[in-house]
């Protein structure tokens, strides 16, 4: 096998390049994460949305509920 060349020494310039890359990467990830998700709903908006979904649902009255149980 051919001998391997030793890796270049770790310098301050190399460290700065790594730090710049990580900062750029995290900034870009934060932007895509924010643009990807829908807007957050407040508790009141969530409650109103759930009530709207359940508006047309009809529940059994309690006196008929025992007759509809499955075994």
CHARMM-style PDB file with segment names, atoms N, HN, CA, C and O in Angstrom:
ATOM      1  N   UNK     1       0.829  -1.184   0.000  1.00  0.00      PROA
ATOM      2  CA  UNK     1       0.000   0.000   0.000  1.00  0.00      PROA
ATOM      3  C   UNK     1       0.877   1.251   0.000  1.00  0.00      PROA
ATOM      4  O   UNK     1       1.980   1.275   0.545  1.00  0.00      PROA
ATOM      5  N   UNK     2       0.349   2.259  -0.619  1.00  0.00      PROA
ATOM      6  HN  UNK     2      -0.548   2.240  -1.062  1.00  0.00      PROA
ATOM      7  CA  UNK     2       1.075   3.525  -0.673  1.00  0.00      PROA
ATOM      8  C   UNK     2       0.966   4.226   0.672  1.00  0.00      PROA
ATOM      9  O   UNK     2      -0.066   4.128   1.337  1.00  0.00      PROA
ATOM     10  N   UNK     3       1.998   4.921   1.076  1.00  0.00      PROA
ATOM     11  HN  UNK     3       2.836   5.000   0.536  1.00  0.00      PROA
ATOM     12  CA  UNK     3       1.930   5.626   2.363  1.00  0.00      PROA
ATOM     13  C   UNK     3       0.934   6.787   2.280  1.00  0.00      PROA
ATOM     14  O   UNK     3       0.785   7.433   1.243  1.00  0.00      PROA
ATOM     15  N   UNK     4       0.267   7.025   3.395  1.00  0.00      PROA
ATOM     16  HN  UNK     4       0.389   6.499   4.237  1.00  0.00      PROA
ATOM     17  CA  UNK     4      -0.710   8.122   3.457  1.00  0.00      PROA
ATOM     18  C   UNK     4      -0.012   9.419   3.803  1.00  0.00      PROA
ATOM     19  O   UNK     4       0.956   9.453   4.564  1.00  0.00      PROA
ATOM     20  N   UNK     5      -0.530  10.477   3.224  1.00  0.00      PROA
ATOM     21  HN  UNK     5      -1.316  10.450   2.607  1.00  0.00      PROA
ATOM     22  CA  UNK     5      -0.001  11.801   3.566  1.00  0.00      PROA
ATOM     23  C   UNK     5      -0.582  12.220   4.906  1.00  0.00      PROA
ATOM     24  O   UNK     5      -1.758  11.967   5.169  1.00  0.00      PROA
ATOM     25  N   UNK     6       0.197  12.843   5.743  1.00  0.00      PROA
ATOM     26  HN  UNK     6       1.152  13.049   5.529  1.00  0.00      PROA
ATOM     27  CA  UNK     6      -0.356  13.313   7.020  1.00  0.00      PROA
ATOM     28  C   UNK     6      -1.344  14.456   6.777  1.00  0.00      PROA
ATOM     29  O   UNK     6      -1.187  15.243   5.843  1.00  0.00      PROA
ATOM     30  N   UNK     7      -2.355  14.530   7.629  1.00  0.00      PROA
ATOM     31  HN  UNK     7      -2.483  13.890   8.387  1.00  0.00      PROA
ATOM     32  CA  UNK     7      -3.336  15.600   7.484  1.00  0.00      PROA
ATOM     33  C   UNK     7      -2.696  16.937   7.837  1.00  0.00      PROA
ATOM     34  O   UNK     7      -1.761  16.986   8.636  1.00  0.00      PROA
ATOM     35  N   UNK     8      -3.196  18.023   7.244  1.00  0.00      PROA
ATOM     36  HN  UNK     8      -3.956  17.982   6.595  1.00  0.00      PROA
ATOM     37  CA  UNK     8      -2.615  19.337   7.541  1.00  0.00      PROA
ATOM     38  C   UNK     8      -2.854  19.694   9.006  1.00  0.00      PROA
ATOM     39  O   UNK     8      -3.827  19.238   9.608  1.00  0.00      PROA
ATOM     40  N   UNK     9      -1.992  20.487   9.563  1.00  0.00      PROA
ATOM     41  HN  UNK     9      -1.202  20.857   9.075  1.00  0.00      PROA
ATOM     42  CA  UNK     9      -2.152  20.848  10.980  1.00  0.00      PROA
ATOM     43  C   UNK     9      -3.427  21.677  11.197  1.00  0.00      PROA
ATOM     44  O   UNK     9      -3.862  22.430  10.326  1.00  0.00      PROA
ATOM     45  N   UNK    10      -3.996  21.509  12.372  1.00  0.00      PROA
ATOM     46  HN  UNK    10      -3.643  20.896  13.079  1.00  0.00      PROA
ATOM     47  CA  UNK    10      -5.209  22.239  12.748  1.00  0.00      PROA
ATOM     48  C   UNK    10      -4.801  23.646  13.167  1.00  0.00      PROA
ATOM     49  O   UNK    10      -4.049  23.825  14.126  1.00  0.00      PROA
ATOM     50  N   UNK    11      -5.301  24.637  12.446  1.00  0.00      PROA
ATOM     51  HN  UNK    11      -5.911  24.491  11.667  1.00  0.00      PROA
ATOM     52  CA  UNK    11      -4.896  26.020  12.708  1.00  0.00      PROA
ATOM     53  C   UNK    11      -6.095  26.855  13.120  1.00  0.00      PROA
ATOM     54  O   UNK    11      -7.231  26.382  13.103  1.00  0.00      PROA
ATOM     55  N   UNK    12      -5.833  28.097  13.489  1.00  0.00      PROA
ATOM     56  HN  UNK    12      -4.909  28.481  13.503  1.00  0.00      PROA
ATOM     57  CA  UNK    12      -6.918  29.016  13.836  1.00  0.00      PROA
ATOM     58  C   UNK    12      -7.804  29.287  12.626  1.00  0.00      PROA
ATOM     59  O   UNK    12      -9.013  29.470  12.767  1.00  0.00      PROA
ATOM     60  N   UNK    13      -7.211  29.311  11.451  1.00  0.00      PROA
ATOM     61  HN  UNK    13      -6.229  29.162  11.337  1.00  0.00      PROA
ATOM     62  CA  UNK    13      -7.974  29.531  10.219  1.00  0.00      PROA
ATOM     63  C   UNK    13      -8.974  28.390  10.013  1.00  0.00      PROA
ATOM     64  O   UNK    13     -10.126  28.625   9.649  1.00  0.00      PROA
ATOM     65  N   UNK    14      -8.530  27.166  10.247  1.00  0.00      PROA
ATOM     66  HN  UNK    14      -7.594  26.975  10.543  1.00  0.00      PROA
ATOM     67  CA  UNK    14      -9.418  26.011  10.110  1.00  0.00      PROA
ATOM     68  C   UNK    14     -10.563  26.110  11.106  1.00  0.00      PROA
ATOM     69  O   UNK    14     -11.718  25.862  10.759  1.00  0.00      PROA
ATOM     70  N   UNK    15     -10.246  26.471  12.336  1.00  0.00      PROA
ATOM     71  HN  UNK    15      -9.308  26.673  12.617  1.00  0.00      PROA
ATOM     72  CA  UNK    15     -11.272  26.615  13.368  1.00  0.00      PROA
ATOM     73  C   UNK    15     -12.284  27.688  12.975  1.00  0.00      PROA
ATOM     74  O   UNK    15     -13.486  27.512  13.172  1.00  0.00      PROA
ATOM     75  N   UNK    16     -11.801  28.796  12.421  1.00  0.00      PROA
ATOM     76  HN  UNK    16     -10.824  28.940  12.260  1.00  0.00      PROA
ATOM     77  CA  UNK    16     -12.685  29.888  12.009  1.00  0.00      PROA
ATOM     78  C   UNK    16     -13.601  29.432  10.869  1.00  0.00      PROA
ATOM     79  O   UNK    16     -14.776  29.798  10.830  1.00  0.00      PROA
ATOM     80  N   UNK    17     -13.062  28.634   9.946  1.00  0.00      PROA
ATOM     81  HN  UNK    17     -12.108  28.337   9.978  1.00  0.00      PROA
ATOM     82  CA  UNK    17     -13.882  28.132   8.840  1.00  0.00      PROA
ATOM     83  C   UNK    17     -14.991  27.224   9.358  1.00  0.00      PROA
ATOM     84  O   UNK    17     -16.127  27.294   8.889  1.00  0.00      PROA
ATOM     85  N   UNK    18     -14.659  26.371  10.326  1.00  0.00      PROA
ATOM     86  HN  UNK    18     -13.736  26.314  10.706  1.00  0.00      PROA
ATOM     87  CA  UNK    18     -15.672  25.487  10.899  1.00  0.00      PROA
ATOM     88  C   UNK    18     -16.742  26.294  11.627  1.00  0.00      PROA
ATOM     89  O   UNK    18     -17.934  26.015  11.495  1.00  0.00      PROA
ATOM     90  N   UNK    19     -16.321  27.285  12.387  1.00  0.00      PROA
ATOM     91  HN  UNK    19     -15.353  27.512  12.494  1.00  0.00      PROA
ATOM     92  CA  UNK    19     -17.269  28.112  13.135  1.00  0.00      PROA
ATOM     93  C   UNK    19     -18.179  28.879  12.178  1.00  0.00      PROA
ATOM     94  O   UNK    19     -19.382  28.980  12.422  1.00  0.00      PROA
ATOM     95  N   UNK    20     -17.625  29.417  11.097  1.00  0.00      PROA
ATOM     96  HN  UNK    20     -16.648  29.335  10.899  1.00  0.00      PROA
ATOM     97  CA  UNK    20     -18.438  30.132  10.111  1.00  0.00      PROA
ATOM     98  C   UNK    20     -19.456  29.196   9.468  1.00  0.00      PROA
ATOM     99  O   UNK    20     -20.611  29.570   9.265  1.00  0.00      PROA
ATOM    100  N   UNK    21     -19.023  27.980   9.149  1.00  0.00      PROA
ATOM    101  HN  UNK    21     -18.085  27.676   9.314  1.00  0.00      PROA
ATOM    102  CA  UNK    21     -19.936  27.017   8.538  1.00  0.00      PROA
ATOM    103  C   UNK    21     -21.076  26.679   9.489  1.00  0.00      PROA
ATOM    104  O   UNK    21     -22.235  26.637   9.074  1.00  0.00      PROA
ATOM    105  N   UNK    22     -20.764  26.441  10.748  1.00  0.00      PROA
ATOM    106  HN  UNK    22     -19.823  26.475  11.085  1.00  0.00      PROA
ATOM    107  CA  UNK    22     -21.798  26.080  11.719  1.00  0.00      PROA
ATOM    108  C   UNK    22     -22.770  27.234  11.920  1.00  0.00      PROA
ATOM    109  O   UNK    22     -23.978  27.008  11.995  1.00  0.00      PROA
ATOM    110  N   UNK    23     -22.275  28.461  12.010  1.00  0.00      PROA
ATOM    111  HN  UNK    23     -21.294  28.644  11.949  1.00  0.00      PROA
ATOM    112  CA  UNK    23     -23.163  29.612  12.162  1.00  0.00      PROA
ATOM    113  C   UNK    23     -24.067  29.770  10.949  1.00  0.00      PROA
ATOM    114  O   UNK    23     -25.263  30.023  11.094  1.00  0.00      PROA
ATOM    115  N   UNK    24     -23.510  29.624   9.767  1.00  0.00      PROA
ATOM    116  HN  UNK    24     -22.538  29.419   9.650  1.00  0.00      PROA
ATOM    117  CA  UNK    24     -24.298  29.733   8.539  1.00  0.00      PROA
ATOM    118  C   UNK    24     -25.353  28.628   8.487  1.00  0.00      PROA
ATOM    119  O   UNK    24     -26.503  28.876   8.125  1.00  0.00      PROA
ATOM    120  N   UNK    25     -24.960  27.421   8.847  1.00  0.00      PROA
ATOM    121  HN  UNK    25     -24.026  27.219   9.141  1.00  0.00      PROA
ATOM    122  CA  UNK    25     -25.878  26.285   8.815  1.00  0.00      PROA
ATOM    123  C   UNK    25     -27.032  26.476   9.795  1.00  0.00      PROA
ATOM    124  O   UNK    25     -28.187  26.258   9.431  1.00  0.00      PROA
ATOM    125  N   UNK    26     -26.739  26.880  11.035  1.00  0.00      PROA
ATOM    126  HN  UNK    26     -25.800  27.057  11.330  1.00  0.00      PROA
ATOM    127  CA  UNK    26     -27.799  27.052  12.026  1.00  0.00      PROA
ATOM    128  C   UNK    26     -28.728  28.200  11.654  1.00  0.00      PROA
ATOM    129  O   UNK    26     -29.934  28.111  11.882  1.00  0.00      PROA
ATOM    130  N   UNK    27     -28.191  29.276  11.086  1.00  0.00      PROA
ATOM    131  HN  UNK    27     -27.211  29.349  10.900  1.00  0.00      PROA
ATOM    132  CA  UNK    27     -29.030  30.398  10.656  1.00  0.00      PROA
ATOM    133  C   UNK    27     -29.985  29.952   9.550  1.00  0.00      PROA
ATOM    134  O   UNK    27     -31.166  30.300   9.555  1.00  0.00      PROA
ATOM    135  N   UNK    28     -29.459  29.184   8.612  1.00  0.00      PROA
ATOM    136  HN  UNK    28     -28.499  28.902   8.608  1.00  0.00      PROA
ATOM    137  CA  UNK    28     -30.275  28.710   7.489  1.00  0.00      PROA
ATOM    138  C   UNK    28     -31.343  27.714   7.956  1.00  0.00      PROA
ATOM    139  O   UNK    28     -32.479  27.755   7.485  1.00  0.00      PROA
ATOM    140  N   UNK    29     -30.982  26.829   8.874  1.00  0.00      PROA
ATOM    141  HN  UNK    29     -30.059  26.795   9.257  1.00  0.00      PROA
ATOM    142  CA  UNK    29     -31.944  25.875   9.419  1.00  0.00      PROA
ATOM    143  C   UNK    29     -33.066  26.595  10.166  1.00  0.00      PROA
ATOM    144  O   UNK    29     -34.230  26.211  10.050  1.00  0.00      PROA
ATOM    145  N   UNK    30     -32.732  27.627  10.925  1.00  0.00      PROA
ATOM    146  HN  UNK    30     -31.786  27.939  11.019  1.00  0.00      PROA
ATOM    147  CA  UNK    30     -33.749  28.377  11.658  1.00  0.00      PROA
ATOM    148  C   UNK    30     -34.725  29.042  10.691  1.00  0.00      PROA
ATOM    149  O   UNK    30     -35.927  29.070  10.953  1.00  0.00      PROA
ATOM    150  N   UNK    31     -34.228  29.572   9.589  1.00  0.00      PROA
ATOM    151  HN  UNK    31     -33.251  29.549   9.377  1.00  0.00      PROA
ATOM    152  CA  UNK    31     -35.108  30.205   8.605  1.00  0.00      PROA
ATOM    153  C   UNK    31     -36.038  29.185   7.968  1.00  0.00      PROA
ATOM    154  O   UNK    31     -37.230  29.451   7.817  1.00  0.00      PROA
ATOM    155  N   UNK    32     -35.517  28.022   7.593  1.00  0.00      PROA
ATOM    156  HN  UNK    32     -34.549  27.805   7.716  1.00  0.00      PROA
ATOM    157  CA  UNK    32     -36.374  27.015   6.954  1.00  0.00      PROA
ATOM    158  C   UNK    32     -37.352  26.431   7.955  1.00  0.00      PROA
ATOM    159  O   UNK    32     -38.476  26.090   7.586  1.00  0.00      PROA
ATOM    160  N   UNK    33     -36.950  26.307   9.216  1.00  0.00      PROA
ATOM    161  HN  UNK    33     -36.037  26.584   9.515  1.00  0.00      PROA
ATOM    162  CA  UNK    33     -37.852  25.764  10.224  1.00  0.00      PROA
ATOM    163  C   UNK    33     -39.028  26.708  10.451  1.00  0.00      PROA
ATOM    164  O   UNK    33     -40.162  26.262  10.622  1.00  0.00      PROA
ATOM    165  N   UNK    34     -38.758  28.006  10.453  1.00  0.00      PROA
ATOM    166  HN  UNK    34     -37.836  28.368  10.314  1.00  0.00      PROA
ATOM    167  CA  UNK    34     -39.827  28.980  10.645  1.00  0.00      PROA
ATOM    168  C   UNK    34     -40.757  29.033   9.440  1.00  0.00      PROA
ATOM    169  O   UNK    34     -41.971  29.157   9.598  1.00  0.00      PROA
ATOM    170  N   UNK    35     -40.198  28.940   8.244  1.00  0.00      PROA
ATOM    171  HN  UNK    35     -39.212  28.839   8.116  1.00  0.00      PROA
ATOM    172  CA  UNK    35     -41.030  29.047   7.049  1.00  0.00      PROA
ATOM    173  C   UNK    35     -41.789  27.755   6.768  1.00  0.00      PROA
ATOM    174  O   UNK    35     -42.781  27.775   6.039  1.00  0.00      PROA
ATOM    175  N   UNK    36     -41.346  26.638   7.329  1.00  0.00      PROA
ATOM    176  HN  UNK    36     -40.540  26.622   7.921  1.00  0.00      PROA
ATOM    177  CA  UNK    36     -41.958  25.349   7.045  1.00  0.00      PROA
ATOM    178  C   UNK    36     -43.282  25.148   7.794  1.00  0.00      PROA
ATOM    179  O   UNK    36     -44.237  24.628   7.218  1.00  0.00      PROA
ATOM    180  N   UNK    37     -43.351  25.546   9.045  1.00  0.00      PROA
ATOM    181  HN  UNK    37     -42.575  25.969   9.513  1.00  0.00      PROA
ATOM    182  CA  UNK    37     -44.501  25.233   9.880  1.00  0.00      PROA
ATOM    183  C   UNK    37     -45.631  26.234   9.736  1.00  0.00      PROA
ATOM    184  O   UNK    37     -45.412  27.377   9.335  1.00  0.00      PROA
ATOM    185  N   UNK    38     -46.844  25.801  10.065  1.00  0.00      PROA
ATOM    186  HN  UNK    38     -47.022  24.872  10.391  1.00  0.00      PROA
ATOM    187  CA  UNK    38     -47.979  26.726  10.048  1.00  0.00      PROA
ATOM    188  C   UNK    38     -47.907  27.674  11.245  1.00  0.00      PROA
ATOM    189  O   UNK    38     -47.152  27.446  12.190  1.00  0.00      PROA
ATOM    190  N   UNK    39     -48.684  28.712  11.188  1.00  0.00      PROA
ATOM    191  HN  UNK    39     -49.298  28.898  10.421  1.00  0.00      PROA
ATOM    192  CA  UNK    39     -48.713  29.667  12.288  1.00  0.00      PROA
ATOM    193  C   UNK    39     -49.273  28.989  13.540  1.00  0.00      PROA
ATOM    194  O   UNK    39     -50.193  28.175  13.464  1.00  0.00      PROA
ATOM    195  N   UNK    40     -48.709  29.335  14.669  1.00  0.00      PROA
ATOM    196  HN  UNK    40     -47.962  29.996  14.731  1.00  0.00      PROA
ATOM    197  CA  UNK    40     -49.151  28.756  15.927  1.00  0.00      PROA
ATOM    198  C   UNK    40     -50.501  29.355  16.321  1.00  0.00      PROA
ATOM    199  O   UNK    40     -50.745  30.546  16.127  1.00  0.00      PROA
ATOM    200  N   UNK    41     -51.364  28.519  16.872  1.00  0.00      PROA
ATOM    201  HN  UNK    41     -51.165  27.552  17.030  1.00  0.00      PROA
ATOM    202  CA  UNK    41     -52.673  28.979  17.318  1.00  0.00      PROA
ATOM    203  C   UNK    41     -52.639  29.225  18.819  1.00  0.00      PROA
ATOM    204  O   UNK    41     -51.946  28.528  19.560  1.00  0.00      PROA
ATOM    205  N   UNK    42     -53.387  30.215  19.250  1.00  0.00      PROA
ATOM    206  HN  UNK    42     -53.950  30.781  18.647  1.00  0.00      PROA
ATOM    207  CA  UNK    42     -53.527  30.441  20.677  1.00  0.00      PROA
ATOM    208  C   UNK    42     -54.543  29.446  21.218  1.00  0.00      PROA
ATOM    209  O   UNK    42     -55.219  28.765  20.447  1.00  0.00      PROA
ATOM    210  N   UNK    43     -54.651  29.360  22.525  1.00  0.00      PROA
ATOM    211  HN  UNK    43     -54.102  29.913  23.151  1.00  0.00      PROA
ATOM    212  CA  UNK    43     -55.592  28.429  23.141  1.00  0.00      PROA
ATOM    213  C   UNK    43     -57.031  28.783  22.748  1.00  0.00      PROA
ATOM    214  O   UNK    43     -57.851  27.893  22.524  1.00  0.00      PROA
ATOM    215  N   UNK    44     -57.331  30.064  22.665  1.00  0.00      PROA
ATOM    216  HN  UNK    44     -56.665  30.787  22.847  1.00  0.00      PROA
ATOM    217  CA  UNK    44     -58.685  30.481  22.296  1.00  0.00      PROA
ATOM    218  C   UNK    44     -58.999  30.097  20.851  1.00  0.00      PROA
ATOM    219  O   UNK    44     -60.114  29.672  20.548  1.00  0.00      PROA
ATOM    220  N   UNK    45     -58.017  30.246  19.960  1.00  0.00      PROA
ATOM    221  HN  UNK    45     -57.111  30.591  20.206  1.00  0.00      PROA
ATOM    222  CA  UNK    45     -58.240  29.866  18.563  1.00  0.00      PROA
ATOM    223  C   UNK    45     -58.402  28.354  18.427  1.00  0.00      PROA
ATOM    224  O   UNK    45     -59.223  27.889  17.637  1.00  0.00      PROA
ATOM    225  N   UNK    46     -57.628  27.586  19.189  1.00  0.00      PROA
ATOM    226  HN  UNK    46     -56.961  27.964  19.831  1.00  0.00      PROA
ATOM    227  CA  UNK    46     -57.760  26.136  19.158  1.00  0.00      PROA
ATOM    228  C   UNK    46     -59.130  25.711  19.669  1.00  0.00      PROA
ATOM    229  O   UNK    46     -59.766  24.824  19.100  1.00  0.00      PROA
ATOM    230  N   UNK    47     -59.576  26.344  20.737  1.00  0.00      PROA
ATOM    231  HN  UNK    47     -59.059  27.065  21.199  1.00  0.00      PROA
ATOM    232  CA  UNK    47     -60.882  26.023  21.308  1.00  0.00      PROA
ATOM    233  C   UNK    47     -61.998  26.343  20.314  1.00  0.00      PROA
ATOM    234  O   UNK    47     -62.927  25.554  20.145  1.00  0.00      PROA
ATOM    235  N   UNK    48     -61.907  27.487  19.664  1.00  0.00      PROA
ATOM    236  HN  UNK    48     -61.152  28.128  19.802  1.00  0.00      PROA
ATOM    237  CA  UNK    48     -62.920  27.866  18.676  1.00  0.00      PROA
ATOM    238  C   UNK    48     -62.908  26.907  17.486  1.00  0.00      PROA
ATOM    239  O   UNK    48     -63.968  26.553  16.971  1.00  0.00      PROA
ATOM    240  N   UNK    49     -61.743  26.490  17.051  1.00  0.00      PROA
ATOM    241  HN  UNK    49     -60.882  26.778  17.469  1.00  0.00      PROA
ATOM    242  CA  UNK    49     -61.654  25.553  15.929  1.00  0.00      PROA
ATOM    243  C   UNK    49     -62.248  24.202  16.302  1.00  0.00      PROA
ATOM    244  O   UNK    49     -62.926  23.582  15.483  1.00  0.00      PROA
ATOM    245  N   UNK    50     -62.006  23.738  17.519  1.00  0.00      PROA
ATOM    246  HN  UNK    50     -61.455  24.242  18.184  1.00  0.00      PROA
ATOM    247  CA  UNK    50     -62.569  22.461  17.959  1.00  0.00      PROA
ATOM    248  C   UNK    50     -64.084  22.543  18.079  1.00  0.00      PROA
ATOM    249  O   UNK    50     -64.788  21.609  17.697  1.00  0.00      PROA
ATOM    250  N   UNK    51     -64.589  23.651  18.604  1.00  0.00      PROA
ATOM    251  HN  UNK    51     -64.017  24.411  18.914  1.00  0.00      PROA
ATOM    252  CA  UNK    51     -66.046  23.811  18.707  1.00  0.00      PROA
ATOM    253  C   UNK    51     -66.684  23.831  17.322  1.00  0.00      PROA
ATOM    254  O   UNK    51     -67.780  23.301  17.139  1.00  0.00      PROA
ATOM    255  N   UNK    52     -66.020  24.427  16.360  1.00  0.00      PROA
ATOM    256  HN  UNK    52     -65.129  24.858  16.508  1.00  0.00      PROA
ATOM    257  CA  UNK    52     -66.535  24.462  14.989  1.00  0.00      PROA
ATOM    258  C   UNK    52     -66.587  23.052  14.404  1.00  0.00      PROA
ATOM    259  O   UNK    52     -67.536  22.704  13.702  1.00  0.00      PROA
ATOM    260  N   UNK    53     -65.572  22.242  14.691  1.00  0.00      PROA
ATOM    261  HN  UNK    53     -64.800  22.525  15.261  1.00  0.00      PROA
ATOM    262  CA  UNK    53     -65.555  20.871  14.186  1.00  0.00      PROA
ATOM    263  C   UNK    53     -66.660  20.031  14.814  1.00  0.00      PROA
ATOM    264  O   UNK    53     -67.254  19.184  14.147  1.00  0.00      PROA
ATOM    265  N   UNK    54     -66.935  20.262  16.091  1.00  0.00      PROA
ATOM    266  HN  UNK    54     -66.452  20.951  16.633  1.00  0.00      PROA
ATOM    267  CA  UNK    54     -67.917  19.448  16.810  1.00  0.00      PROA
ATOM    268  C   UNK    54     -69.332  20.014  16.738  1.00  0.00      PROA
ATOM    269  O   UNK    54     -70.236  19.499  17.395  1.00  0.00      PROA
ATOM    270  N   UNK    55     -69.532  21.055  15.955  1.00  0.00      PROA
ATOM    271  HN  UNK    55     -68.798  21.474  15.421  1.00  0.00      PROA
ATOM    272  CA  UNK    55     -70.836  21.707  15.894  1.00  0.00      PROA
ATOM    273  C   UNK    55     -71.919  20.762  15.383  1.00  0.00      PROA
ATOM    274  O   UNK    55     -73.045  20.792  15.881  1.00  0.00      PROA
ATOM    275  N   UNK    56     -71.602  19.931  14.408  1.00  0.00      PROA
ATOM    276  HN  UNK    56     -70.688  19.907  14.003  1.00  0.00      PROA
ATOM    277  CA  UNK    56     -72.600  19.056  13.802  1.00  0.00      PROA
ATOM    278  C   UNK    56     -72.608  17.647  14.383  1.00  0.00      PROA
ATOM    279  O   UNK    56     -73.320  16.782  13.873  1.00  0.00      PROA
ATOM    280  N   UNK    57     -71.843  17.398  15.425  1.00  0.00      PROA
ATOM    281  HN  UNK    57     -71.264  18.101  15.839  1.00  0.00      PROA
ATOM    282  CA  UNK    57     -71.798  16.069  16.031  1.00  0.00      PROA
ATOM    283  C   UNK    57     -72.914  15.971  17.056  1.00  0.00      PROA
ATOM    284  O   UNK    57     -73.072  16.850  17.903  1.00  0.00      PROA
ATOM    285  N   UNK    58     -73.683  14.901  16.972  1.00  0.00      PROA
ATOM    286  HN  UNK    58     -73.554  14.187  16.284  1.00  0.00      PROA
ATOM    287  CA  UNK    58     -74.784  14.684  17.911  1.00  0.00      PROA
ATOM    288  C   UNK    58     -74.423  13.508  18.809  1.00  0.00      PROA
ATOM    289  O   UNK    58     -74.162  12.406  18.326  1.00  0.00      PROA
ATOM    290  N   UNK    59     -74.410  13.744  20.096  1.00  0.00      PROA
ATOM    291  HN  UNK    59     -74.622  14.639  20.488  1.00  0.00      PROA
ATOM    292  CA  UNK    59     -74.053  12.713  21.054  1.00  0.00      PROA
ATOM    293  C   UNK    59     -75.313  12.009  21.547  1.00  0.00      PROA
ATOM    294  O   UNK    59     -76.407  12.571  21.506  1.00  0.00      PROA
ATOM    295  N   UNK    60     -75.147  10.770  22.013  1.00  0.00      PROA
ATOM    296  HN  UNK    60     -74.258  10.313  22.046  1.00  0.00      PROA
ATOM    297  CA  UNK    60     -76.275  10.031  22.575  1.00  0.00      PROA
ATOM    298  C   UNK    60     -76.669  10.638  23.913  1.00  0.00      PROA
ATOM    299  O   UNK    60     -75.822  11.095  24.680  1.00  0.00      PROA
ATOM    300  N   UNK    61     -77.951  10.633  24.173  1.00  0.00      PROA
ATOM    301  HN  UNK    61     -78.639  10.261  23.550  1.00  0.00      PROA
ATOM    302  CA  UNK    61     -78.405  11.103  25.471  1.00  0.00      PROA
ATOM    303  C   UNK    61     -78.037  10.049  26.515  1.00  0.00      PROA
ATOM    304  O   UNK    61     -77.991   8.863  26.191  1.00  0.00      PROA
ATOM    305  N   UNK    62     -77.777  10.447  27.741  1.00  0.00      PROA
ATOM    306  HN  UNK    62     -77.814  11.411  28.004  1.00  0.00      PROA
ATOM    307  CA  UNK    62     -77.316   9.505  28.760  1.00  0.00      PROA
ATOM    308  C   UNK    62     -78.257   8.328  29.000  1.00  0.00      PROA
ATOM    309  O   UNK    62     -77.780   7.228  29.278  1.00  0.00      PROA
ATOM    310  N   UNK    63     -79.581   8.512  28.905  1.00  0.00      PROA
ATOM    311  HN  UNK    63     -79.970   9.405  28.679  1.00  0.00      PROA
ATOM    312  CA  UNK    63     -80.494   7.402  29.176  1.00  0.00      PROA
ATOM    313  C   UNK    63     -80.452   6.340  28.073  1.00  0.00      PROA
ATOM    314  O   UNK    63     -80.847   5.201  28.323  1.00  0.00      PROA
ATOM    315  N   UNK    64     -79.991   6.666  26.874  1.00  0.00      PROA
ATOM    316  HN  UNK    64     -79.670   7.591  26.671  1.00  0.00      PROA
ATOM    317  CA  UNK    64     -79.851   5.680  25.801  1.00  0.00      PROA
ATOM    318  C   UNK    64     -78.425   5.129  25.712  1.00  0.00      PROA
ATOM    319  O   UNK    64     -78.187   4.173  24.974  1.00  0.00      PROA
ATOM    320  N   UNK    65     -77.502   5.693  26.425  1.00  0.00      PROA
ATOM    321  HN  UNK    65     -77.696   6.470  27.025  1.00  0.00      PROA
ATOM    322  CA  UNK    65     -76.102   5.300  26.299  1.00  0.00      PROA
ATOM    323  C   UNK    65     -75.864   3.863  26.755  1.00  0.00      PROA
ATOM    324  O   UNK    65     -75.032   3.172  26.167  1.00  0.00      PROA
ATOM    325  N   UNK    66     -76.568   3.392  27.785  1.00  0.00      PROA
ATOM    326  HN  UNK    66     -77.244   3.953  28.263  1.00  0.00      PROA
ATOM    327  CA  UNK    66     -76.365   2.024  28.275  1.00  0.00      PROA
ATOM    328  C   UNK    66     -76.800   0.985  27.249  1.00  0.00      PROA
ATOM    329  O   UNK    66     -76.209  -0.093  27.189  1.00  0.00      PROA
ATOM    330  N   UNK    67     -77.809   1.278  26.446  1.00  0.00      PROA
ATOM    331  HN  UNK    67     -78.289   2.154  26.495  1.00  0.00      PROA
ATOM    332  CA  UNK    67     -78.303   0.324  25.457  1.00  0.00      PROA
ATOM    333  C   UNK    67     -77.378   0.193  24.253  1.00  0.00      PROA
ATOM    334  O   UNK    67     -77.489  -0.772  23.496  1.00  0.00      PROA
ATOM    335  N   UNK    68     -76.494   1.117  24.068  1.00  0.00      PROA
ATOM    336  HN  UNK    68     -76.404   1.901  24.683  1.00  0.00      PROA
ATOM    337  CA  UNK    68     -75.646   1.094  22.879  1.00  0.00      PROA
ATOM    338  C   UNK    68     -74.247   0.541  23.147  1.00  0.00      PROA
ATOM    339  O   UNK    68     -73.393   0.578  22.260  1.00  0.00      PROA
ATOM    340  N   UNK    69     -74.001   0.034  24.341  1.00  0.00      PROA
ATOM    341  HN  UNK    69     -74.694   0.003  25.061  1.00  0.00      PROA
ATOM    342  CA  UNK    69     -72.678  -0.491  24.659  1.00  0.00      PROA
ATOM    343  C   UNK    69     -72.435  -1.791  23.904  1.00  0.00      PROA
ATOM    344  O   UNK    69     -73.352  -2.590  23.711  1.00  0.00      PROA
ATOM    345  N   UNK    70     -71.202  -1.992  23.482  1.00  0.00      PROA
ATOM    346  HN  UNK    70     -70.458  -1.343  23.639  1.00  0.00      PROA
ATOM    347  CA  UNK    70     -70.836  -3.242  22.817  1.00  0.00      PROA
ATOM    348  C   UNK    70     -70.130  -4.136  23.815  1.00  0.00      PROA
ATOM    349  O   UNK    70     -69.460  -3.657  24.730  1.00  0.00      PROA
ATOM    350  N   UNK    71     -70.280  -5.416  23.637  1.00  0.00      PROA
ATOM    351  HN  UNK    71     -70.824  -5.805  22.893  1.00  0.00      PROA
ATOM    352  CA  UNK    71     -69.664  -6.370  24.570  1.00  0.00      PROA
ATOM    353  C   UNK    71     -68.337  -6.838  24.097  1.00  0.00      PROA
ATOM    354  OT1 UNK    71     -67.691  -7.643  24.768  1.00  0.00      PROA
TER     355      UNK     71
END
